[in-house]
Amino acid sequence: MEKPWVTGPGTVADLHEGGAFSLPSVTLGLRVFLAVASVLFSLLIVAYADRMTLGDWRPLPEPWLLWLNTAILMLSSAALHWACLSARRDQIDGVKDGLLAGGVFAFAFLAGQLLVWHRLVELDYFAASNPAYGFFYLITGLHALHLLGGLVAWGRTTAKAWQGFEAGKVRLSVELCAVYWHFLLVVWLILFALLLFT
């Protein structure tokens, strides 16, 4: 009836010689999520490339607003990078300014995307009328949903920064927001190039 793991010469914890897993769980969680999102967008790109080879594919005209939206998303990513650098330097004012600017640009990007969709619908480019149009709405909509999800984390981090937390206390959250925004920017640049050149 003895339990060797309890009464033995050492506990199980004593037998472990390796160090603890040094990566914070939220960082690991973000990395796993980014891997899953990368696979999702990769599969979407493969489906897009495969579907466009069929005869009924008629590409969308290039909305000039997409260029403006791309620049706005770049500014959002740059602002969050600034907040990240400020957090590393323990400059809470820079963190606040960077987070605020990044959020404003992110909301401007989403508003710009809604404007593009509204304009295309006005021109009778409906998702059901052509596979290219359907893919356009799917790709841009899925990217916008990921950005909205990021804005939830951004909002929580911004609230902490404005509630008087020190820069060191919000550093990890700011860094994770910046990594996520950089990821969204890279994904958008790939998707935008796909939409432009096909």
C-alpha positions in Angstrom: 0.0 0.0 0.0 3.0 2.3 -0.2 3.1 5.2 -2.6 6.7 5.3 -3.9 6.2 8.8 -5.3 5.3 10.0 -1.8 7.5 7.9 0.6 10.5 7.3 -1.7 14.0 8.8 -1.1 13.0 12.0 -2.9 10.0 13.6 -4.3 9.3 13.8 -8.0 10.2 17.5 -7.9 13.6 16.6 -6.5 14.3 14.2 -9.4 13.8 16.9 -12.0 17.1 18.4 -13.0 16.1 20.8 -15.7 15.1 24.4 -15.2 11.5 25.6 -15.3 10.0 26.6 -18.6 11.1 30.3 -18.8 8.6 31.5 -21.4 5.6 33.2 -19.8 2.3 31.3 -20.5 0.8 34.4 -22.3 3.8 34.6 -24.6 3.5 30.9 -25.4 -0.3 31.3 -25.9 0.3 34.1 -28.3 2.9 32.1 -30.3 0.5 29.2 -30.6 -2.3 31.5 -31.7 0.0 33.2 -34.3 1.0 29.7 -35.6 -2.7 28.8 -36.0 -3.6 32.1 -37.6 -0.6 31.7 -40.0 -1.9 28.3 -41.1 -5.4 29.7 -41.5 -4.3 32.6 -43.7 -1.9 30.3 -45.6 -4.8 27.9 -46.4 -6.9 30.9 -47.5 -4.1 32.0 -49.9 -3.8 28.5 -51.4 -7.6 28.4 -51.9 -7.5 31.8 -53.5 -4.7 30.9 -55.8 -6.4 27.7 -56.8 -9.8 29.3 -57.3 -8.6 32.1 -59.5 -7.5 29.7 -62.2 -11.1 28.9 -63.2 -12.8 30.8 -66.0 -15.5 32.6 -64.1 -12.9 34.7 -62.1 -13.2 38.5 -62.7 -10.8 40.5 -60.4 -12.0 43.5 -58.5 -10.9 47.0 -59.5 -8.2 48.2 -57.1 -9.8 50.5 -54.5 -7.4 53.4 -53.8 -8.6 53.4 -50.2 -6.7 50.1 -49.6 -3.4 52.0 -50.2 -4.5 54.5 -47.5 -5.6 51.8 -45.1 -2.3 50.0 -45.6 -0.4 53.2 -44.6 -2.7 53.6 -41.6 -2.0 50.0 -40.4 1.7 50.6 -40.8 1.4 53.7 -38.6 -0.5 51.7 -36.0 2.2 49.0 -35.9 4.9 51.7 -35.7 3.1 53.4 -32.8 2.8 50.1 -30.9 6.5 49.5 -31.5 7.2 52.9 -30.0 5.1 52.0 -26.9 7.1 48.7 -26.6 10.4 50.6 -26.8 9.1 53.1 -24.2 8.1 50.3 -21.9 11.6 48.8 -22.1 13.0 52.2 -21.1 10.5 52.6 -18.2 8.9 55.7 -19.8 5.2 55.4 -19.0 4.3 58.6 -20.9 5.8 57.1 -24.1 3.9 53.9 -23.4 0.6 55.8 -23.1 1.2 57.9 -26.2 2.2 54.9 -28.3 -0.7 52.8 -27.2 -3.2 55.6 -27.8 -1.8 56.4 -31.2 -1.7 52.7 -32.1 -5.3 52.3 -31.1 -6.5 55.4 -33.0 -4.8 54.2 -36.2 -6.2 50.7 -35.7 -9.7 52.0 -35.5 -9.0 54.3 -38.5 -7.9 51.2 -40.4 -11.2 49.4 -39.6 -13.2 52.4 -40.5 -11.3 52.6 -43.8 -12.1 48.9 -44.5 -15.8 49.5 -43.8 -15.6 52.4 -46.2 -14.0 50.2 -48.9 -16.7 47.5 -48.4 -19.5 50.1 -48.6 -18.1 51.6 -51.7 -17.8 48.3 -53.4 -21.4 47.4 -52.5 -22.5 50.7 -54.0 -20.8 49.7 -57.2 -22.6 46.3 -57.2 -19.6 44.2 -56.3 -21.5 41.7 -54.3 -19.9 38.6 -52.8 -22.4 36.2 -54.5 -21.9 37.7 -58.0 -18.2 36.6 -58.5 -15.8 34.3 -56.6 -13.2 37.0 -56.6 -15.5 39.4 -54.8 -16.4 36.8 -52.3 -12.7 36.1 -51.6 -12.0 39.8 -51.2 -14.7 40.2 -48.5 -13.6 36.9 -46.8 -9.9 37.9 -46.7 -10.4 41.5 -45.6 -13.2 40.5 -43.1 -11.1 37.8 -41.5 -8.2 40.1 -41.1 -10.5 42.8 -39.6 -11.8 40.2 -37.1 -8.3 39.4 -36.0 -7.6 43.1 -35.6 -10.8 43.5 -33.5 -9.6 40.7 -31.3 -6.3 42.5 -30.9 -8.1 45.6 -29.9 -9.5 43.8 -26.9 -6.0 43.1 -25.6 -5.0 46.6 -26.6 -7.9 48.0 -24.6 -6.9 46.0 -21.5 -3.3 47.1 -21.8 -4.2 50.7 -22.4 -6.5 50.7 -19.4 -3.6 49.4 -17.2 -1.2 52.1 -18.5 -3.7 54.9 -17.8 -4.6 53.6 -14.4 -1.2 54.5 -13.1 0.7 51.1 -13.5 4.4 51.5 -13.9 5.9 50.8 -17.3 7.5 47.6 -16.0 4.2 46.2 -14.9 2.7 46.6 -18.4 5.8 45.8 -20.4 4.9 42.3 -21.2 1.4 43.2 -22.3 2.7 46.1 -24.5 5.3 43.8 -26.1 2.6 41.1 -26.9 0.4 43.8 -28.4 3.3 45.0 -30.5 4.1 41.5 -31.7 0.5 40.9 -32.6 0.2 44.2 -34.5 3.5 43.4 -36.4 2.0 40.0 -37.3 -1.2 41.6 -38.5 0.7 44.1 -40.6 2.8 41.3 -42.3 -0.3 39.3 -43.0 -2.1 42.3 -44.4 0.9 43.2 -46.7 0.9 39.6 -48.0 -2.9 39.6 -48.5 -2.8 43.1 -50.1 -0.1 42.0 -52.5 -2.2 39.0 -53.4 -5.3 41.1 -54.1 -3.3 43.7 -56.1 -1.3 41.4 -58.3 -3.9 38.8 -59.1 
